[in-house]
Amino acid sequence: MYYEYLTIGIILFILGILGIVLNRSNLIIMLMSIELMLLAISVLFLINSVAINNLIGQIFTIMILTIAAAESAIGLAILVAYYRVRGTIAVRSLNLLRG
């Protein structure tokens, strides 16, 4: 009954993993792939919550979306600060951040 939604969630998660694995040069796309993976997990929690008639999955989804919003805000702030210092956001040059 909910198999269509489960396959959509799994496909979104796999697309997020592929976005991280296949694209190692652009940091913004990697952050978007992580957000896509968190969205897919949220969809899977919601479908599971509806299927078993329980609110725990919906509470987990709210917590995941809150963490995803904080992660994206902090990640983008770090990217802006790094771009102002270095002039590029290439992943290859990130090893220069080591102290």
Number of C-alpha atoms within 10 A of each C-alpha: 6 10 9 8 15 18 12 14 22 16 14 20 23 16 17 23 17 13 19 20 11 9 14 13 14 13 19 16 15 21 18 15 23 21 19 21 24 20 20 22 20 21 22 21 22 22 19 19 18 14 11 9 10 12 14 12 20 18 13 16 21 13 13 17 16 11 13 18 13 12 15 16 12 12 15 15 12 12 16 14 12 15 13 11 9 12 10 13 17 14 14 11 11 13 8 8 7 5 4
